[in-house]
Amino acid sequence: MTELPIAPVDRIIRKAGAERVSQEAAEALANVMENYVIDLTERALILAQHAGRKTIRVDDVRLAASRT
């Protein structure tokens, strides 16, 4: 079970061009998205800690995402 609501994930899939989306596909993508966000956040946190901060800033997120 993911923390992400399925309806917005369904809309994102449709925005990408899909006409129809199964509930299972939307749930699977939500799970993948959640795992990616957790991984990205962990990398951003490492960058913030390296800079001597407890707060994750936008630059930490962008730098962590660019290293993917």
PDB file of N, CA, C, O and CB in Angstrom:
ATOM      1  N   MET A   1       0.852  -1.185   0.000  1.00  0.00           N
ATOM      2  CA  MET A   1       0.000   0.000   0.000  1.00  0.00           C
ATOM      3  C   MET A   1       0.891   1.240   0.000  1.00  0.00           C
ATOM      4  O   MET A   1       1.805   1.366   0.815  1.00  0.00           O
ATOM      5  CB  MET A   1      -0.966   0.003   1.231  1.00  0.00           C
ATOM      6  N   THR A   2       0.619   2.113  -0.893  1.00  0.00           N
ATOM      7  CA  THR A   2       1.414   3.325  -1.054  1.00  0.00           C
ATOM      8  C   THR A   2       0.765   4.507  -0.346  1.00  0.00           C
ATOM      9  O   THR A   2      -0.435   4.507  -0.072  1.00  0.00           O
ATOM     10  CB  THR A   2       1.606   3.642  -2.535  1.00  0.00           C
ATOM     11  N   GLU A   3       1.567   5.494  -0.063  1.00  0.00           N
ATOM     12  CA  GLU A   3       1.071   6.724   0.537  1.00  0.00           C
ATOM     13  C   GLU A   3       0.432   7.630  -0.521  1.00  0.00           C
ATOM     14  O   GLU A   3      -0.354   8.520  -0.197  1.00  0.00           O
ATOM     15  CB  GLU A   3       2.210   7.463   1.254  1.00  0.00           C
ATOM     16  N   LEU A   4       0.773   7.394  -1.768  1.00  0.00           N
ATOM     17  CA  LEU A   4       0.276   8.244  -2.846  1.00  0.00           C
ATOM     18  C   LEU A   4      -1.141   7.857  -3.241  1.00  0.00           C
ATOM     19  O   LEU A   4      -1.441   6.672  -3.385  1.00  0.00           O
ATOM     20  CB  LEU A   4       1.199   8.160  -4.059  1.00  0.00           C
ATOM     21  N   PRO A   5      -2.010   8.836  -3.417  1.00  0.00           N
ATOM     22  CA  PRO A   5      -3.356   8.522  -3.904  1.00  0.00           C
ATOM     23  C   PRO A   5      -3.294   8.068  -5.370  1.00  0.00           C
ATOM     24  O   PRO A   5      -2.494   8.577  -6.155  1.00  0.00           O
ATOM     25  CB  PRO A   5      -4.294   9.756  -3.755  1.00  0.00           C
ATOM     26  N   ILE A   6      -4.132   7.125  -5.713  1.00  0.00           N
ATOM     27  CA  ILE A   6      -4.083   6.512  -7.041  1.00  0.00           C
ATOM     28  C   ILE A   6      -4.656   7.427  -8.126  1.00  0.00           C
ATOM     29  O   ILE A   6      -4.157   7.416  -9.252  1.00  0.00           O
ATOM     30  CB  ILE A   6      -4.842   5.195  -7.030  1.00  0.00           C
ATOM     31  N   ALA A   7      -5.680   8.210  -7.823  1.00  0.00           N
ATOM     32  CA  ALA A   7      -6.315   9.057  -8.840  1.00  0.00           C
ATOM     33  C   ALA A   7      -5.336  10.026  -9.512  1.00  0.00           C
ATOM     34  O   ALA A   7      -5.351  10.124 -10.739  1.00  0.00           O
ATOM     35  CB  ALA A   7      -7.448   9.844  -8.213  1.00  0.00           C
ATOM     36  N   PRO A   8      -4.492  10.740  -8.774  1.00  0.00           N
ATOM     37  CA  PRO A   8      -3.534  11.624  -9.442  1.00  0.00           C
ATOM     38  C   PRO A   8      -2.511  10.860 -10.291  1.00  0.00           C
ATOM     39  O   PRO A   8      -2.072  11.346 -11.333  1.00  0.00           O
ATOM     40  CB  PRO A   8      -2.808  12.463  -8.409  1.00  0.00           C
ATOM     41  N   VAL A   9      -2.141   9.664  -9.835  1.00  0.00           N
ATOM     42  CA  VAL A   9      -1.222   8.842 -10.622  1.00  0.00           C
ATOM     43  C   VAL A   9      -1.896   8.440 -11.929  1.00  0.00           C
ATOM     44  O   VAL A   9      -1.265   8.461 -12.986  1.00  0.00           O
ATOM     45  CB  VAL A   9      -0.778   7.582  -9.823  1.00  0.00           C
ATOM     46  N   ASP A  10      -3.164   8.079 -11.861  1.00  0.00           N
ATOM     47  CA  ASP A  10      -3.934   7.754 -13.061  1.00  0.00           C
ATOM     48  C   ASP A  10      -3.938   8.944 -14.020  1.00  0.00           C
ATOM     49  O   ASP A  10      -3.756   8.768 -15.225  1.00  0.00           O
ATOM     50  CB  ASP A  10      -5.383   7.354 -12.688  1.00  0.00           C
ATOM     51  N   ARG A  11      -4.142  10.146 -13.496  1.00  0.00           N
ATOM     52  CA  ARG A  11      -4.152  11.349 -14.344  1.00  0.00           C
ATOM     53  C   ARG A  11      -2.790  11.590 -14.987  1.00  0.00           C
ATOM     54  O   ARG A  11      -2.713  12.020 -16.138  1.00  0.00           O
ATOM     55  CB  ARG A  11      -4.562  12.579 -13.523  1.00  0.00           C
ATOM     56  N   ILE A  12      -1.722  11.316 -14.254  1.00  0.00           N
ATOM     57  CA  ILE A  12      -0.376  11.485 -14.816  1.00  0.00           C
ATOM     58  C   ILE A  12      -0.165  10.517 -15.974  1.00  0.00           C
ATOM     59  O   ILE A  12       0.388  10.895 -17.007  1.00  0.00           O
ATOM     60  CB  ILE A  12       0.705  11.265 -13.730  1.00  0.00           C
ATOM     61  N   ILE A  13      -0.600   9.278 -15.809  1.00  0.00           N
ATOM     62  CA  ILE A  13      -0.473   8.285 -16.881  1.00  0.00           C
ATOM     63  C   ILE A  13      -1.256   8.741 -18.107  1.00  0.00           C
ATOM     64  O   ILE A  13      -0.758   8.646 -19.229  1.00  0.00           O
ATOM     65  CB  ILE A  13      -0.972   6.893 -16.409  1.00  0.00           C
ATOM     66  N   ARG A  14      -2.470   9.233 -17.906  1.00  0.00           N
ATOM     67  CA  ARG A  14      -3.284   9.712 -19.023  1.00  0.00           C
ATOM     68  C   ARG A  14      -2.669  10.941 -19.673  1.00  0.00           C
ATOM     69  O   ARG A  14      -2.739  11.107 -20.891  1.00  0.00           O
ATOM     70  CB  ARG A  14      -4.698  10.029 -18.551  1.00  0.00           C
ATOM     71  N   LYS A  15      -2.066  11.803 -18.859  1.00  0.00           N
ATOM     72  CA  LYS A  15      -1.395  12.999 -19.389  1.00  0.00           C
ATOM     73  C   LYS A  15      -0.234  12.601 -20.302  1.00  0.00           C
ATOM     74  O   LYS A  15       0.109  13.323 -21.238  1.00  0.00           O
ATOM     75  CB  LYS A  15      -0.883  13.895 -18.232  1.00  0.00           C
ATOM     76  N   ALA A  16       0.363  11.448 -20.019  1.00  0.00           N
ATOM     77  CA  ALA A  16       1.459  10.935 -20.841  1.00  0.00           C
ATOM     78  C   ALA A  16       0.955  10.333 -22.149  1.00  0.00           C
ATOM     79  O   ALA A  16       1.749   9.985 -23.023  1.00  0.00           O
ATOM     80  CB  ALA A  16       2.251   9.892 -20.065  1.00  0.00           C
ATOM     81  N   GLY A  17      -0.374  10.211 -22.284  1.00  0.00           N
ATOM     82  CA  GLY A  17      -0.933   9.755 -23.549  1.00  0.00           C
ATOM     83  C   GLY A  17      -1.749   8.484 -23.519  1.00  0.00           C
ATOM     84  O   GLY A  17      -2.310   8.093 -24.543  1.00  0.00           O
ATOM     85  N   ALA A  18      -1.834   7.827 -22.376  1.00  0.00           N
ATOM     86  CA  ALA A  18      -2.616   6.597 -22.310  1.00  0.00           C
ATOM     87  C   ALA A  18      -4.106   6.921 -22.310  1.00  0.00           C
ATOM     88  O   ALA A  18      -4.555   7.821 -21.600  1.00  0.00           O
ATOM     89  CB  ALA A  18      -2.242   5.779 -21.057  1.00  0.00           C
ATOM     90  N   GLU A  19      -4.858   6.186 -23.106  1.00  0.00           N
ATOM     91  CA  GLU A  19      -6.314   6.373 -23.130  1.00  0.00           C
ATOM     92  C   GLU A  19      -6.985   5.667 -21.965  1.00  0.00           C
ATOM     93  O   GLU A  19      -7.925   6.187 -21.364  1.00  0.00           O
ATOM     94  CB  GLU A  19      -6.895   5.863 -24.444  1.00  0.00           C
ATOM     95  N   ARG A  20      -6.489   4.468 -21.652  1.00  0.00           N
ATOM     96  CA  ARG A  20      -7.081   3.673 -20.581  1.00  0.00           C
ATOM     97  C   ARG A  20      -5.972   3.204 -19.654  1.00  0.00           C
ATOM     98  O   ARG A  20      -4.851   2.932 -20.084  1.00  0.00           O
ATOM     99  CB  ARG A  20      -7.882   2.462 -21.149  1.00  0.00           C
ATOM    100  N   VAL A  21      -6.307   3.116 -18.380  1.00  0.00           N
ATOM    101  CA  VAL A  21      -5.329   2.701 -17.367  1.00  0.00           C
ATOM    102  C   VAL A  21      -6.023   1.757 -16.399  1.00  0.00           C
ATOM    103  O   VAL A  21      -7.081   2.078 -15.857  1.00  0.00           O
ATOM    104  CB  VAL A  21      -4.720   3.937 -16.609  1.00  0.00           C
ATOM    105  N   SER A  22      -5.429   0.600 -16.185  1.00  0.00           N
ATOM    106  CA  SER A  22      -6.018  -0.318 -15.200  1.00  0.00           C
ATOM    107  C   SER A  22      -5.665   0.164 -13.796  1.00  0.00           C
ATOM    108  O   SER A  22      -4.662   0.847 -13.587  1.00  0.00           O
ATOM    109  CB  SER A  22      -5.516  -1.784 -15.423  1.00  0.00           C
ATOM    110  N   GLN A  23      -6.496  -0.203 -12.862  1.00  0.00           N
ATOM    111  CA  GLN A  23      -6.252   0.127 -11.458  1.00  0.00           C
ATOM    112  C   GLN A  23      -4.906  -0.435 -11.017  1.00  0.00           C
ATOM    113  O   GLN A  23      -4.153   0.225 -10.301  1.00  0.00           O
ATOM    114  CB  GLN A  23      -7.387  -0.420 -10.560  1.00  0.00           C
ATOM    115  N   GLU A  24      -4.609  -1.661 -11.451  1.00  0.00           N
ATOM    116  CA  GLU A  24      -3.354  -2.311 -11.072  1.00  0.00           C
ATOM    117  C   GLU A  24      -2.149  -1.565 -11.631  1.00  0.00           C
ATOM    118  O   GLU A  24      -1.122  -1.463 -10.959  1.00  0.00           O
ATOM    119  CB  GLU A  24      -3.340  -3.758 -11.556  1.00  0.00           C
ATOM    120  N   ALA A  25      -2.257  -1.044 -12.847  1.00  0.00           N
ATOM    121  CA  ALA A  25      -1.160  -0.292 -13.444  1.00  0.00           C
ATOM    122  C   ALA A  25      -0.926   1.009 -12.689  1.00  0.00           C
ATOM    123  O   ALA A  25       0.221   1.377 -12.434  1.00  0.00           O
ATOM    124  CB  ALA A  25      -1.447  -0.003 -14.921  1.00  0.00           C
ATOM    125  N   ALA A  26      -1.989   1.704 -12.331  1.00  0.00           N
ATOM    126  CA  ALA A  26      -1.863   2.946 -11.577  1.00  0.00           C
ATOM    127  C   ALA A  26      -1.252   2.672 -10.200  1.00  0.00           C
ATOM    128  O   ALA A  26      -0.419   3.445  -9.728  1.00  0.00           O
ATOM    129  CB  ALA A  26      -3.237   3.631 -11.431  1.00  0.00           C
ATOM    130  N   GLU A  27      -1.660   1.587  -9.563  1.00  0.00           N
ATOM    131  CA  GLU A  27      -1.102   1.219  -8.261  1.00  0.00           C
ATOM    132  C   GLU A  27       0.372   0.855  -8.377  1.00  0.00           C
ATOM    133  O   GLU A  27       1.174   1.212  -7.514  1.00  0.00           O
ATOM    134  CB  GLU A  27      -1.885   0.051  -7.657  1.00  0.00           C
ATOM    135  N   ALA A  28       0.732   0.141  -9.448  1.00  0.00           N
ATOM    136  CA  ALA A  28       2.129  -0.240  -9.657  1.00  0.00           C
ATOM    137  C   ALA A  28       2.998   0.993  -9.867  1.00  0.00           C
ATOM    138  O   ALA A  28       4.093   1.087  -9.314  1.00  0.00           O
ATOM    139  CB  ALA A  28       2.256  -1.189 -10.860  1.00  0.00           C
ATOM    140  N   LEU A  29       2.507   1.943 -10.669  1.00  0.00           N
ATOM    141  CA  LEU A  29       3.276   3.165 -10.894  1.00  0.00           C
ATOM    142  C   LEU A  29       3.388   3.979  -9.610  1.00  0.00           C
ATOM    143  O   LEU A  29       4.442   4.553  -9.337  1.00  0.00           O
ATOM    144  CB  LEU A  29       2.632   4.008 -12.002  1.00  0.00           C
ATOM    145  N   ALA A  30       2.332   4.038  -8.829  1.00  0.00           N
ATOM    146  CA  ALA A  30       2.379   4.756  -7.547  1.00  0.00           C
ATOM    147  C   ALA A  30       3.446   4.141  -6.641  1.00  0.00           C
ATOM    148  O   ALA A  30       4.169   4.861  -5.953  1.00  0.00           O
ATOM    149  CB  ALA A  30       0.991   4.725  -6.846  1.00  0.00           C
ATOM    150  N   ASN A  31       3.541   2.828  -6.642  1.00  0.00           N
ATOM    151  CA  ASN A  31       4.551   2.151  -5.841  1.00  0.00           C
ATOM    152  C   ASN A  31       5.959   2.483  -6.326  1.00  0.00           C
ATOM    153  O   ASN A  31       6.846   2.765  -5.521  1.00  0.00           O
ATOM    154  CB  ASN A  31       4.326   0.644  -5.875  1.00  0.00           C
ATOM    155  N   VAL A  32       6.159   2.449  -7.631  1.00  0.00           N
ATOM    156  CA  VAL A  32       7.460   2.796  -8.209  1.00  0.00           C
ATOM    157  C   VAL A  32       7.812   4.249  -7.892  1.00  0.00           C
ATOM    158  O   VAL A  32       8.947   4.556  -7.530  1.00  0.00           O
ATOM    159  CB  VAL A  32       7.454   2.566  -9.739  1.00  0.00           C
ATOM    160  N   MET A  33       6.824   5.143  -8.032  1.00  0.00           N
ATOM    161  CA  MET A  33       7.051   6.554  -7.748  1.00  0.00           C
ATOM    162  C   MET A  33       7.441   6.755  -6.288  1.00  0.00           C
ATOM    163  O   MET A  33       8.366   7.510  -5.987  1.00  0.00           O
ATOM    164  CB  MET A  33       5.802   7.377  -8.082  1.00  0.00           C
ATOM    165  N   GLU A  34       6.744   6.087  -5.389  1.00  0.00           N
ATOM    166  CA  GLU A  34       7.043   6.228  -3.971  1.00  0.00           C
ATOM    167  C   GLU A  34       8.453   5.745  -3.659  1.00  0.00           C
ATOM    168  O   GLU A  34       9.181   6.397  -2.910  1.00  0.00           O
ATOM    169  CB  GLU A  34       6.025   5.459  -3.134  1.00  0.00           C
ATOM    170  N   ASN A  35       8.842   4.614  -4.223  1.00  0.00           N
ATOM    171  CA  ASN A  35      10.194   4.097  -3.993  1.00  0.00           C
ATOM    172  C   ASN A  35      11.243   5.059  -4.535  1.00  0.00           C
ATOM    173  O   ASN A  35      12.279   5.269  -3.904  1.00  0.00           O
ATOM    174  CB  ASN A  35      10.361   2.716  -4.644  1.00  0.00           C
ATOM    175  N   TYR A  36      10.980   5.646  -5.703  1.00  0.00           N
ATOM    176  CA  TYR A  36      11.914   6.612  -6.286  1.00  0.00           C
ATOM    177  C   TYR A  36      12.038   7.845  -5.398  1.00  0.00           C
ATOM    178  O   TYR A  36      13.144   8.330  -5.159  1.00  0.00           O
ATOM    179  CB  TYR A  36      11.460   7.020  -7.699  1.00  0.00           C
ATOM    180  N   VAL A  37      10.921   8.348  -4.915  1.00  0.00           N
ATOM    181  CA  VAL A  37      10.932   9.545  -4.068  1.00  0.00           C
ATOM    182  C   VAL A  37      11.667   9.275  -2.754  1.00  0.00           C
ATOM    183  O   VAL A  37      12.403  10.135  -2.271  1.00  0.00           O
ATOM    184  CB  VAL A  37       9.492  10.016  -3.784  1.00  0.00           C
ATOM    185  N   ILE A  38      11.476   8.109  -2.186  1.00  0.00           N
ATOM    186  CA  ILE A  38      12.194   7.762  -0.958  1.00  0.00           C
ATOM    187  C   ILE A  38      13.692   7.737  -1.215  1.00  0.00           C
ATOM    188  O   ILE A  38      14.462   8.296  -0.435  1.00  0.00           O
ATOM    189  CB  ILE A  38      11.722   6.399  -0.413  1.00  0.00           C
ATOM    190  N   ASP A  39      14.114   7.097  -2.296  1.00  0.00           N
ATOM    191  CA  ASP A  39      15.530   7.027  -2.660  1.00  0.00           C
ATOM    192  C   ASP A  39      16.093   8.426  -2.911  1.00  0.00           C
ATOM    193  O   ASP A  39      17.175   8.759  -2.427  1.00  0.00           O
ATOM    194  CB  ASP A  39      15.723   6.144  -3.906  1.00  0.00           C
ATOM    195  N   LEU A  40      15.368   9.231  -3.658  1.00  0.00           N
ATOM    196  CA  LEU A  40      15.798  10.596  -3.958  1.00  0.00           C
ATOM    197  C   LEU A  40      15.917  11.417  -2.676  1.00  0.00           C
ATOM    198  O   LEU A  40      16.875  12.172  -2.511  1.00  0.00           O
ATOM    199  CB  LEU A  40      14.816  11.269  -4.932  1.00  0.00           C
ATOM    200  N   THR A  41      14.969  11.279  -1.788  1.00  0.00           N
ATOM    201  CA  THR A  41      14.992  12.009  -0.520  1.00  0.00           C
ATOM    202  C   THR A  41      16.179  11.592   0.333  1.00  0.00           C
ATOM    203  O   THR A  41      16.819  12.435   0.960  1.00  0.00           O
ATOM    204  CB  THR A  41      13.693  11.783   0.251  1.00  0.00           C
ATOM    205  N   GLU A  42      16.477  10.308   0.361  1.00  0.00           N
ATOM    206  CA  GLU A  42      17.631   9.833   1.125  1.00  0.00           C
ATOM    207  C   GLU A  42      18.923  10.443   0.582  1.00  0.00           C
ATOM    208  O   GLU A  42      19.794  10.837   1.357  1.00  0.00           O
ATOM    209  CB  GLU A  42      17.709   8.293   1.084  1.00  0.00           C
ATOM    210  N   ARG A  43      19.050  10.522  -0.751  1.00  0.00           N
ATOM    211  CA  ARG A  43      20.239  11.130  -1.348  1.00  0.00           C
ATOM    212  C   ARG A  43      20.298  12.630  -1.078  1.00  0.00           C
ATOM    213  O   ARG A  43      21.374  13.173  -0.829  1.00  0.00           O
ATOM    214  CB  ARG A  43      20.266  10.871  -2.851  1.00  0.00           C
ATOM    215  N   ALA A  44      19.150  13.301  -1.126  1.00  0.00           N
ATOM    216  CA  ALA A  44      19.103  14.733  -0.829  1.00  0.00           C
ATOM    217  C   ALA A  44      19.455  14.992   0.632  1.00  0.00           C
ATOM    218  O   ALA A  44      20.120  15.978   0.948  1.00  0.00           O
ATOM    219  CB  ALA A  44      17.711  15.306  -1.150  1.00  0.00           C
ATOM    220  N   LEU A  45      19.013  14.114   1.517  1.00  0.00           N
ATOM    221  CA  LEU A  45      19.335  14.246   2.936  1.00  0.00           C
ATOM    222  C   LEU A  45      20.834  14.122   3.173  1.00  0.00           C
ATOM    223  O   LEU A  45      21.402  14.865   3.973  1.00  0.00           O
ATOM    224  CB  LEU A  45      18.587  13.193   3.753  1.00  0.00           C
ATOM    225  N   ILE A  46      21.466  13.200   2.492  1.00  0.00           N
ATOM    226  CA  ILE A  46      22.923  13.046   2.607  1.00  0.00           C
ATOM    227  C   ILE A  46      23.624  14.331   2.179  1.00  0.00           C
ATOM    228  O   ILE A  46      24.579  14.767   2.823  1.00  0.00           O
ATOM    229  CB  ILE A  46      23.419  11.854   1.750  1.00  0.00           C
ATOM    230  N   LEU A  47      23.155  14.930   1.102  1.00  0.00           N
ATOM    231  CA  LEU A  47      23.746  16.183   0.632  1.00  0.00           C
ATOM    232  C   LEU A  47      23.557  17.306   1.653  1.00  0.00           C
ATOM    233  O   LEU A  47      24.481  18.078   1.911  1.00  0.00           O
ATOM    234  CB  LEU A  47      23.131  16.587  -0.712  1.00  0.00           C
ATOM    235  N   ALA A  48      22.372  17.392   2.226  1.00  0.00           N
ATOM    236  CA  ALA A  48      22.099  18.422   3.234  1.00  0.00           C
ATOM    237  C   ALA A  48      22.984  18.206   4.458  1.00  0.00           C
ATOM    238  O   ALA A  48      23.558  19.161   4.983  1.00  0.00           O
ATOM    239  CB  ALA A  48      20.605  18.408   3.642  1.00  0.00           C
ATOM    240  N   GLN A  49      23.099  16.969   4.913  1.00  0.00           N
ATOM    241  CA  GLN A  49      23.928  16.672   6.080  1.00  0.00           C
ATOM    242  C   GLN A  49      25.396  16.972   5.799  1.00  0.00           C
ATOM    243  O   GLN A  49      26.115  17.458   6.672  1.00  0.00           O
ATOM    244  CB  GLN A  49      23.762  15.207   6.496  1.00  0.00           C
ATOM    245  N   HIS A  50      25.833  16.682   4.583  1.00  0.00           N
ATOM    246  CA  HIS A  50      27.208  16.974   4.203  1.00  0.00           C
ATOM    247  C   HIS A  50      27.484  18.477   4.276  1.00  0.00           C
ATOM    248  O   HIS A  50      28.597  18.894   4.599  1.00  0.00           O
ATOM    249  CB  HIS A  50      27.494  16.447   2.790  1.00  0.00           C
ATOM    250  N   ALA A  51      26.475  19.277   3.978  1.00  0.00           N
ATOM    251  CA  ALA A  51      26.588  20.737   4.045  1.00  0.00           C
ATOM    252  C   ALA A  51      26.375  21.251   5.472  1.00  0.00           C
ATOM    253  O   ALA A  51      26.408  22.459   5.705  1.00  0.00           O
ATOM    254  CB  ALA A  51      25.573  21.391   3.096  1.00  0.00           C
ATOM    255  N   GLY A  52      26.160  20.347   6.418  1.00  0.00           N
ATOM    256  CA  GLY A  52      25.976  20.737   7.808  1.00  0.00           C
ATOM    257  C   GLY A  52      24.577  21.221   8.147  1.00  0.00           C
ATOM    258  O   GLY A  52      24.384  21.960   9.112  1.00  0.00           O
ATOM    259  N   ARG A  53      23.600  20.800   7.347  1.00  0.00           N
ATOM    260  CA  ARG A  53      22.218  21.220   7.572  1.00  0.00           C
ATOM    261  C   ARG A  53      21.333  20.031   7.894  1.00  0.00           C
ATOM    262  O   ARG A  53      21.634  18.894   7.532  1.00  0.00           O
ATOM    263  CB  ARG A  53      21.677  21.959   6.352  1.00  0.00           C
ATOM    264  N   LYS A  54      20.231  20.317   8.585  1.00  0.00           N
ATOM    265  CA  LYS A  54      19.197  19.320   8.817  1.00  0.00           C
ATOM    266  C   LYS A  54      18.056  19.480   7.815  1.00  0.00           C
ATOM    267  O   LYS A  54      17.261  18.563   7.612  1.00  0.00           O
ATOM    268  CB  LYS A  54      18.667  19.424  10.250  1.00  0.00           C
ATOM    269  N   THR A  55      17.987  20.646   7.198  1.00  0.00           N
ATOM    270  CA  THR A  55      16.914  20.970   6.261  1.00  0.00           C
ATOM    271  C   THR A  55      17.327  20.627   4.837  1.00  0.00           C
ATOM    272  O   THR A  55      18.393  21.031   4.372  1.00  0.00           O
ATOM    273  CB  THR A  55      16.539  22.456   6.363  1.00  0.00           C
ATOM    274  N   ILE A  56      16.473  19.879   4.153  1.00  0.00           N
ATOM    275  CA  ILE A  56      16.698  19.598   2.736  1.00  0.00           C
ATOM    276  C   ILE A  56      16.212  20.802   1.938  1.00  0.00           C
ATOM    277  O   ILE A  56      15.077  21.249   2.099  1.00  0.00           O
ATOM    278  CB  ILE A  56      15.964  18.281   2.285  1.00  0.00           C
ATOM    279  N   ARG A  57      17.071  21.316   1.087  1.00  0.00           N
ATOM    280  CA  ARG A  57      16.730  22.466   0.252  1.00  0.00           C
ATOM    281  C   ARG A  57      16.529  22.024  -1.188  1.00  0.00           C
ATOM    282  O   ARG A  57      16.869  20.905  -1.571  1.00  0.00           O
ATOM    283  CB  ARG A  57      17.825  23.547   0.334  1.00  0.00           C
ATOM    284  N   VAL A  58      15.972  22.926  -1.968  1.00  0.00           N
ATOM    285  CA  VAL A  58      15.675  22.627  -3.369  1.00  0.00           C
ATOM    286  C   VAL A  58      16.939  22.222  -4.125  1.00  0.00           C
ATOM    287  O   VAL A  58      16.886  21.331  -4.973  1.00  0.00           O
ATOM    288  CB  VAL A  58      15.022  23.839  -4.047  1.00  0.00           C
ATOM    289  N   ASP A  59      18.056  22.848  -3.838  1.00  0.00           N
ATOM    290  CA  ASP A  59      19.301  22.497  -4.524  1.00  0.00           C
ATOM    291  C   ASP A  59      19.745  21.071  -4.192  1.00  0.00           C
ATOM    292  O   ASP A  59      20.330  20.389  -5.034  1.00  0.00           O
ATOM    293  CB  ASP A  59      20.405  23.486  -4.150  1.00  0.00           C
ATOM    294  N   ASP A  60      19.469  20.623  -2.969  1.00  0.00           N
ATOM    295  CA  ASP A  60      19.795  19.235  -2.602  1.00  0.00           C
ATOM    296  C   ASP A  60      18.973  18.262  -3.441  1.00  0.00           C
ATOM    297  O   ASP A  60      19.488  17.260  -3.937  1.00  0.00           O
ATOM    298  CB  ASP A  60      19.538  18.989  -1.092  1.00  0.00           C
ATOM    299  N   VAL A  61      17.701  18.572  -3.587  1.00  0.00           N
ATOM    300  CA  VAL A  61      16.812  17.709  -4.372  1.00  0.00           C
ATOM    301  C   VAL A  61      17.245  17.687  -5.832  1.00  0.00           C
ATOM    302  O   VAL A  61      17.335  16.622  -6.442  1.00  0.00           O
ATOM    303  CB  VAL A  61      15.349  18.186  -4.258  1.00  0.00           C
ATOM    304  N   ARG A  62      17.510  18.851  -6.384  1.00  0.00           N
ATOM    305  CA  ARG A  62      17.921  18.925  -7.791  1.00  0.00           C
ATOM    306  C   ARG A  62      19.230  18.212  -8.042  1.00  0.00           C
ATOM    307  O   ARG A  62      19.376  17.513  -9.044  1.00  0.00           O
ATOM    308  CB  ARG A  62      18.043  20.365  -8.228  1.00  0.00           C
ATOM    309  N   LEU A  63      20.187  18.383  -7.138  1.00  0.00           N
ATOM    310  CA  LEU A  63      21.472  17.710  -7.299  1.00  0.00           C
ATOM    311  C   LEU A  63      21.322  16.191  -7.155  1.00  0.00           C
ATOM    312  O   LEU A  63      21.928  15.428  -7.908  1.00  0.00           O
ATOM    313  CB  LEU A  63      22.481  18.241  -6.273  1.00  0.00           C
ATOM    314  N   ALA A  64      20.518  15.766  -6.193  1.00  0.00           N
ATOM    315  CA  ALA A  64      20.279  14.334  -6.012  1.00  0.00           C
ATOM    316  C   ALA A  64      19.587  13.758  -7.253  1.00  0.00           C
ATOM    317  O   ALA A  64      19.906  12.647  -7.675  1.00  0.00           O
ATOM    318  CB  ALA A  64      19.420  14.079  -4.741  1.00  0.00           C
ATOM    319  N   ALA A  65      18.661  14.491  -7.828  1.00  0.00           N
ATOM    320  CA  ALA A  65      17.954  14.008  -9.024  1.00  0.00           C
ATOM    321  C   ALA A  65      18.867  13.979 -10.245  1.00  0.00           C
ATOM    322  O   ALA A  65      18.712  13.119 -11.112  1.00  0.00           O
ATOM    323  CB  ALA A  65      16.735  14.888  -9.312  1.00  0.00           C
ATOM    324  N   SER A  66      19.801  14.895 -10.320  1.00  0.00           N
ATOM    325  CA  SER A  66      20.702  14.938 -11.479  1.00  0.00           C
ATOM    326  C   SER A  66      21.697  13.783 -11.479  1.00  0.00           C
ATOM    327  O   SER A  66      22.284  13.458 -12.511  1.00  0.00           O
ATOM    328  CB  SER A  66      21.455  16.258 -11.507  1.00  0.00           C
ATOM    329  N   ARG A  67      21.880  13.175 -10.329  1.00  0.00           N
ATOM    330  CA  ARG A  67      22.825  12.052 -10.205  1.00  0.00           C
ATOM    331  C   ARG A  67      22.146  10.717 -10.432  1.00  0.00           C
ATOM    332  O   ARG A  67      22.751   9.671 -10.195  1.00  0.00           O
ATOM    333  CB  ARG A  67      23.485  12.060  -8.831  1.00  0.00           C
ATOM    334  N   THR A  68      20.911  10.728 -10.882  1.00  0.00           N
ATOM    335  CA  THR A  68      20.177   9.484 -11.112  1.00  0.00           C
ATOM    336  C   THR A  68      20.482   8.920 -12.475  1.00  0.00           C
ATOM    337  O   THR A  68      19.952   7.872 -12.842  1.00  0.00           O
ATOM    338  CB  THR A  68      18.683   9.705 -10.967  1.00  0.00           C
TER     339      THR A  68
END
